[in-house]
Amino acid sequence: MPSSTFYPSPSDLETSSEWLRWKWQIQNRIKTQTQLSEYLKLTEKETLSFEACSEFFEFSVTPYYLNLADTKDPNCPIRLQIVPHQEELTRNGFERQDPLAEEAHMPVKGVTHRYPDRALWYLSHVCAVYCRFCTRKRKVSKSLHTPGKEEWDQALIYFRSHKEIKEVILSGGDPLNLSDEKLDYLLGELKSISHINQVRIHSRYPVTLPMRIDSSLCSVFKKHFPIYLVTHFNHPKEITPLVRERISLLIQEGNVIVLNQSVLLKGINDSAETLKKLFYGLTAIGIKPYYLHQCDEVWGSGDFRVEIERGVEIMKQIRGRISGLSVPLYVVDLTGGGGKVPLPTFYLAGKTDRSYIFRNYQDELYEISY
């Protein structure tokens, strides 16, 4: 790794106390093409598209996560998730700025209430790393949209007055961008509402900033047990020794139930072998694969999107070949705010007067009478 003001030297990566401080990682994020080119050998295409794309959706990556990228290969799965590319500026007729209609289902600022029994609460619009396929790029990374205490108070009033809400999902941006003290306060407020019996946190920090998970944060989570944390691992390369260490801390010290939702991404994880390795890798460190998302129809995401038929075929190849504990549900979040629907592989092959005919994962036919 080249010498610079924002990286320790290569030999210090694993031992540097600064490197392992999450706030140091945030403060030393790489945000410009000049900084990025000190580490990655950018292609001409990457160089030309960087400035135009970054004006639309900010570029930012932690030194930790950038260190996982191949310095020379433009098709590296880490690199493809973080480096701006020209296709982001494409506007297909069916893509939308807010594909899930989250703003249309916003009764108070910062809260999306689409399903009757649960609400999504945006605590921050800052991320350690800005993923180029982000469904909330309309506001994520934009400081004008940063929520504050006044918005939080309005949200808490709304939660208290709507007894049908049983679960609140903390999201963003990334909610773990908040301090331990603020998280402690907000979790405490939610726990004081008698009809809310479940709190879920959606965070990519365990992937892009695993040092955020420390004993102090785990103490907060343990205090407000049970906490469900949904991570966002997309590729097995993201499961590093530091990730294993910090997920173990999260589970053992924080008593946190950890799940994962991935996005099916063209050229990154759209193969059965890659996903099998990812799902088994997650299960091995105590994370339950929960969802595999079809990439949302957000502006400029066409280059990432895999055909649904291919996604169904990939899941068909996976099911039956790895443990059921390691198989997530393949879903599409319907454009326009229709919510999630599963995309099952079709095992029912036919029906006779007296039986159903099924096709198993090996493409063999079996008959069950009724």
Secondary structure as a PSIPRED ss2 file (coil, helix, strand):
# PSIPRED VFORMAT (PSIPRED V4.0)

   1 M C   1.000  0.000  0.000
   2 P C   1.000  0.000  0.000
   3 S C   1.000  0.000  0.000
   4 S C   1.000  0.000  0.000
   5 T C   1.000  0.000  0.000
   6 F C   1.000  0.000  0.000
   7 Y C   1.000  0.000  0.000
   8 P C   1.000  0.000  0.000
   9 S C   1.000  0.000  0.000
  10 P H   0.000  1.000  0.000
  11 S H   0.000  1.000  0.000
  12 D H   0.000  1.000  0.000
  13 L C   1.000  0.000  0.000
  14 E C   1.000  0.000  0.000
  15 T C   1.000  0.000  0.000
  16 S C   1.000  0.000  0.000
  17 S C   1.000  0.000  0.000
  18 E C   1.000  0.000  0.000
  19 W C   1.000  0.000  0.000
  20 L C   1.000  0.000  0.000
  21 R C   1.000  0.000  0.000
  22 W H   0.000  1.000  0.000
  23 K H   0.000  1.000  0.000
  24 W H   0.000  1.000  0.000
  25 Q H   0.000  1.000  0.000
  26 I H   0.000  1.000  0.000
  27 Q H   0.000  1.000  0.000
  28 N C   1.000  0.000  0.000
  29 R C   1.000  0.000  0.000
  30 I E   0.000  0.000  1.000
  31 K C   1.000  0.000  0.000
  32 T C   1.000  0.000  0.000
  33 Q H   0.000  1.000  0.000
  34 T H   0.000  1.000  0.000
  35 Q H   0.000  1.000  0.000
  36 L H   0.000  1.000  0.000
  37 S H   0.000  1.000  0.000
  38 E C   1.000  0.000  0.000
  39 Y C   1.000  0.000  0.000
  40 L C   1.000  0.000  0.000
  41 K C   1.000  0.000  0.000
  42 L C   1.000  0.000  0.000
  43 T C   1.000  0.000  0.000
  44 E H   0.000  1.000  0.000
  45 K H   0.000  1.000  0.000
  46 E H   0.000  1.000  0.000
  47 T H   0.000  1.000  0.000
  48 L H   0.000  1.000  0.000
  49 S H   0.000  1.000  0.000
  50 F H   0.000  1.000  0.000
  51 E H   0.000  1.000  0.000
  52 A H   0.000  1.000  0.000
  53 C H   0.000  1.000  0.000
  54 S H   0.000  1.000  0.000
  55 E H   0.000  1.000  0.000
  56 F H   0.000  1.000  0.000
  57 F C   1.000  0.000  0.000
  58 E C   1.000  0.000  0.000
  59 F C   1.000  0.000  0.000
  60 S C   1.000  0.000  0.000
  61 V E   0.000  0.000  1.000
  62 T C   1.000  0.000  0.000
  63 P H   0.000  1.000  0.000
  64 Y H   0.000  1.000  0.000
  65 Y H   0.000  1.000  0.000
  66 L H   0.000  1.000  0.000
  67 N C   1.000  0.000  0.000
  68 L C   1.000  0.000  0.000
  69 A C   1.000  0.000  0.000
  70 D C   1.000  0.000  0.000
  71 T C   1.000  0.000  0.000
  72 K C   1.000  0.000  0.000
  73 D C   1.000  0.000  0.000
  74 P C   1.000  0.000  0.000
  75 N C   1.000  0.000  0.000
  76 C C   1.000  0.000  0.000
  77 P H   0.000  1.000  0.000
  78 I H   0.000  1.000  0.000
  79 R H   0.000  1.000  0.000
  80 L H   0.000  1.000  0.000
  81 Q H   0.000  1.000  0.000
  82 I H   0.000  1.000  0.000
  83 V C   1.000  0.000  0.000
  84 P C   1.000  0.000  0.000
  85 H C   1.000  0.000  0.000
  86 Q H   0.000  1.000  0.000
  87 E H   0.000  1.000  0.000
  88 E H   0.000  1.000  0.000
  89 L H   0.000  1.000  0.000
  90 T C   1.000  0.000  0.000
  91 R C   1.000  0.000  0.000
  92 N C   1.000  0.000  0.000
  93 G C   1.000  0.000  0.000
  94 F C   1.000  0.000  0.000
  95 E C   1.000  0.000  0.000
  96 R E   0.000  0.000  1.000
  97 Q C   1.000  0.000  0.000
  98 D C   1.000  0.000  0.000
  99 P C   1.000  0.000  0.000
 100 L C   1.000  0.000  0.000
 101 A C   1.000  0.000  0.000
 102 E C   1.000  0.000  0.000
 103 E C   1.000  0.000  0.000
 104 A C   1.000  0.000  0.000
 105 H C   1.000  0.000  0.000
 106 M C   1.000  0.000  0.000
 107 P C   1.000  0.000  0.000
 108 V E   0.000  0.000  1.000
 109 K C   1.000  0.000  0.000
 110 G C   1.000  0.000  0.000
 111 V E   0.000  0.000  1.000
 112 T E   0.000  0.000  1.000
 113 H C   1.000  0.000  0.000
 114 R C   1.000  0.000  0.000
 115 Y C   1.000  0.000  0.000
 116 P C   1.000  0.000  0.000
 117 D C   1.000  0.000  0.000
 118 R E   0.000  0.000  1.000
 119 A E   0.000  0.000  1.000
 120 L E   0.000  0.000  1.000
 121 W E   0.000  0.000  1.000
 122 Y E   0.000  0.000  1.000
 123 L C   1.000  0.000  0.000
 124 S C   1.000  0.000  0.000
 125 H C   1.000  0.000  0.000
 126 V C   1.000  0.000  0.000
 127 C C   1.000  0.000  0.000
 128 A C   1.000  0.000  0.000
 129 V C   1.000  0.000  0.000
 130 Y C   1.000  0.000  0.000
 131 C C   1.000  0.000  0.000
 132 R C   1.000  0.000  0.000
 133 F C   1.000  0.000  0.000
 134 C C   1.000  0.000  0.000
 135 T C   1.000  0.000  0.000
 136 R C   1.000  0.000  0.000
 137 K C   1.000  0.000  0.000
 138 R C   1.000  0.000  0.000
 139 K C   1.000  0.000  0.000
 140 V C   1.000  0.000  0.000
 141 S C   1.000  0.000  0.000
 142 K C   1.000  0.000  0.000
 143 S H   0.000  1.000  0.000
 144 L H   0.000  1.000  0.000
 145 H H   0.000  1.000  0.000
 146 T C   1.000  0.000  0.000
 147 P C   1.000  0.000  0.000
 148 G C   1.000  0.000  0.000
 149 K H   0.000  1.000  0.000
 150 E H   0.000  1.000  0.000
 151 E H   0.000  1.000  0.000
 152 W H   0.000  1.000  0.000
 153 D H   0.000  1.000  0.000
 154 Q H   0.000  1.000  0.000
 155 A H   0.000  1.000  0.000
 156 L H   0.000  1.000  0.000
 157 I H   0.000  1.000  0.000
 158 Y H   0.000  1.000  0.000
 159 F H   0.000  1.000  0.000
 160 R H   0.000  1.000  0.000
 161 S H   0.000  1.000  0.000
 162 H C   1.000  0.000  0.000
 163 K C   1.000  0.000  0.000
 164 E C   1.000  0.000  0.000
 165 I C   1.000  0.000  0.000
 166 K C   1.000  0.000  0.000
 167 E E   0.000  0.000  1.000
 168 V E   0.000  0.000  1.000
 169 I E   0.000  0.000  1.000
 170 L E   0.000  0.000  1.000
 171 S E   0.000  0.000  1.000
 172 G C   1.000  0.000  0.000
 173 G C   1.000  0.000  0.000
 174 D C   1.000  0.000  0.000
 175 P H   0.000  1.000  0.000
 176 L H   0.000  1.000  0.000
 177 N H   0.000  1.000  0.000
 178 L C   1.000  0.000  0.000
 179 S C   1.000  0.000  0.000
 180 D H   0.000  1.000  0.000
 181 E H   0.000  1.000  0.000
 182 K H   0.000  1.000  0.000
 183 L H   0.000  1.000  0.000
 184 D H   0.000  1.000  0.000
 185 Y H   0.000  1.000  0.000
 186 L H   0.000  1.000  0.000
 187 L H   0.000  1.000  0.000
 188 G H   0.000  1.000  0.000
 189 E H   0.000  1.000  0.000
 190 L H   0.000  1.000  0.000
 191 K H   0.000  1.000  0.000
 192 S C   1.000  0.000  0.000
 193 I C   1.000  0.000  0.000
 194 S C   1.000  0.000  0.000
 195 H C   1.000  0.000  0.000
 196 I C   1.000  0.000  0.000
 197 N C   1.000  0.000  0.000
 198 Q E   0.000  0.000  1.000
 199 V E   0.000  0.000  1.000
 200 R E   0.000  0.000  1.000
 201 I E   0.000  0.000  1.000
 202 H E   0.000  0.000  1.000
 203 S C   1.000  0.000  0.000
 204 R C   1.000  0.000  0.000
 205 Y H   0.000  1.000  0.000
 206 P H   0.000  1.000  0.000
 207 V H   0.000  1.000  0.000
 208 T H   0.000  1.000  0.000
 209 L C   1.000  0.000  0.000
 210 P H   0.000  1.000  0.000
 211 M H   0.000  1.000  0.000
 212 R H   0.000  1.000  0.000
 213 I C   1.000  0.000  0.000
 214 D C   1.000  0.000  0.000
 215 S H   0.000  1.000  0.000
 216 S H   0.000  1.000  0.000
 217 L H   0.000  1.000  0.000
 218 C H   0.000  1.000  0.000
 219 S H   0.000  1.000  0.000
 220 V H   0.000  1.000  0.000
 221 F H   0.000  1.000  0.000
 222 K H   0.000  1.000  0.000
 223 K H   0.000  1.000  0.000
 224 H C   1.000  0.000  0.000
 225 F C   1.000  0.000  0.000
 226 P C   1.000  0.000  0.000
 227 I E   0.000  0.000  1.000
 228 Y E   0.000  0.000  1.000
 229 L E   0.000  0.000  1.000
 230 V E   0.000  0.000  1.000
 231 T E   0.000  0.000  1.000
 232 H C   1.000  0.000  0.000
 233 F C   1.000  0.000  0.000
 234 N C   1.000  0.000  0.000
 235 H C   1.000  0.000  0.000
 236 P H   0.000  1.000  0.000
 237 K H   0.000  1.000  0.000
 238 E H   0.000  1.000  0.000
 239 I C   1.000  0.000  0.000
 240 T C   1.000  0.000  0.000
 241 P H   0.000  1.000  0.000
 242 L H   0.000  1.000  0.000
 243 V H   0.000  1.000  0.000
 244 R H   0.000  1.000  0.000
 245 E H   0.000  1.000  0.000
 246 R H   0.000  1.000  0.000
 247 I H   0.000  1.000  0.000
 248 S H   0.000  1.000  0.000
 249 L H   0.000  1.000  0.000
 250 L H   0.000  1.000  0.000
 251 I H   0.000  1.000  0.000
 252 Q H   0.000  1.000  0.000
 253 E C   1.000  0.000  0.000
 254 G C   1.000  0.000  0.000
 255 N C   1.000  0.000  0.000
 256 V C   1.000  0.000  0.000
 257 I E   0.000  0.000  1.000
 258 V E   0.000  0.000  1.000
 259 L E   0.000  0.000  1.000
 260 N E   0.000  0.000  1.000
 261 Q E   0.000  0.000  1.000
 262 S E   0.000  0.000  1.000
 263 V E   0.000  0.000  1.000
 264 L E   0.000  0.000  1.000
 265 L C   1.000  0.000  0.000
 266 K C   1.000  0.000  0.000
 267 G C   1.000  0.000  0.000
 268 I C   1.000  0.000  0.000
 269 N C   1.000  0.000  0.000
 270 D C   1.000  0.000  0.000
 271 S C   1.000  0.000  0.000
 272 A H   0.000  1.000  0.000
 273 E H   0.000  1.000  0.000
 274 T H   0.000  1.000  0.000
 275 L H   0.000  1.000  0.000
 276 K H   0.000  1.000  0.000
 277 K H   0.000  1.000  0.000
 278 L H   0.000  1.000  0.000
 279 F H   0.000  1.000  0.000
 280 Y H   0.000  1.000  0.000
 281 G H   0.000  1.000  0.000
 282 L H   0.000  1.000  0.000
 283 T H   0.000  1.000  0.000
 284 A H   0.000  1.000  0.000
 285 I C   1.000  0.000  0.000
 286 G C   1.000  0.000  0.000
 287 I C   1.000  0.000  0.000
 288 K E   0.000  0.000  1.000
 289 P E   0.000  0.000  1.000
 290 Y E   0.000  0.000  1.000
 291 Y E   0.000  0.000  1.000
 292 L E   0.000  0.000  1.000
 293 H E   0.000  0.000  1.000
 294 Q E   0.000  0.000  1.000
 295 C C   1.000  0.000  0.000
 296 D C   1.000  0.000  0.000
 297 E C   1.000  0.000  0.000
 298 V E   0.000  0.000  1.000
 299 W C   1.000  0.000  0.000
 300 G C   1.000  0.000  0.000
 301 S C   1.000  0.000  0.000
 302 G C   1.000  0.000  0.000
 303 D C   1.000  0.000  0.000
 304 F C   1.000  0.000  0.000
 305 R C   1.000  0.000  0.000
 306 V C   1.000  0.000  0.000
 307 E C   1.000  0.000  0.000
 308 I H   0.000  1.000  0.000
 309 E H   0.000  1.000  0.000
 310 R H   0.000  1.000  0.000
 311 G H   0.000  1.000  0.000
 312 V H   0.000  1.000  0.000
 313 E H   0.000  1.000  0.000
 314 I H   0.000  1.000  0.000
 315 M H   0.000  1.000  0.000
 316 K H   0.000  1.000  0.000
 317 Q H   0.000  1.000  0.000
 318 I H   0.000  1.000  0.000
 319 R E   0.000  0.000  1.000
 320 G C   1.000  0.000  0.000
 321 R C   1.000  0.000  0.000
 322 I E   0.000  0.000  1.000
 323 S C   1.000  0.000  0.000
 324 G H   0.000  1.000  0.000
 325 L H   0.000  1.000  0.000
 326 S H   0.000  1.000  0.000
 327 V C   1.000  0.000  0.000
 328 P C   1.000  0.000  0.000
 329 L E   0.000  0.000  1.000
 330 Y E   0.000  0.000  1.000
 331 V E   0.000  0.000  1.000
 332 V E   0.000  0.000  1.000
 333 D E   0.000  0.000  1.000
 334 L E   0.000  0.000  1.000
 335 T C   1.000  0.000  0.000
 336 G C   1.000  0.000  0.000
 337 G C   1.000  0.000  0.000
 338 G C   1.000  0.000  0.000
 339 G E   0.000  0.000  1.000
 340 K E   0.000  0.000  1.000
 341 V E   0.000  0.000  1.000
 342 P E   0.000  0.000  1.000
 343 L C   1.000  0.000  0.000
 344 P C   1.000  0.000  0.000
 345 T C   1.000  0.000  0.000
 346 F C   1.000  0.000  0.000
 347 Y C   1.000  0.000  0.000
 348 L E   0.000  0.000  1.000
 349 A E   0.000  0.000  1.000
 350 G E   0.000  0.000  1.000
 351 K E   0.000  0.000  1.000
 352 T C   1.000  0.000  0.000
 353 D C   1.000  0.000  0.000
 354 R C   1.000  0.000  0.000
 355 S E   0.000  0.000  1.000
 356 Y E   0.000  0.000  1.000
 357 I E   0.000  0.000  1.000
 358 F E   0.000  0.000  1.000
 359 R E   0.000  0.000  1.000
 360 N C   1.000  0.000  0.000
 361 Y C   1.000  0.000  0.000
 362 Q C   1.000  0.000  0.000
 363 D C   1.000  0.000  0.000
 364 E C   1.000  0.000  0.000
 365 L E   0.000  0.000  1.000
 366 Y E   0.000  0.000  1.000
 367 E E   0.000  0.000  1.000
 368 I E   0.000  0.000  1.000
 369 S E   0.000  0.000  1.000
 370 Y C   1.000  0.000  0.000
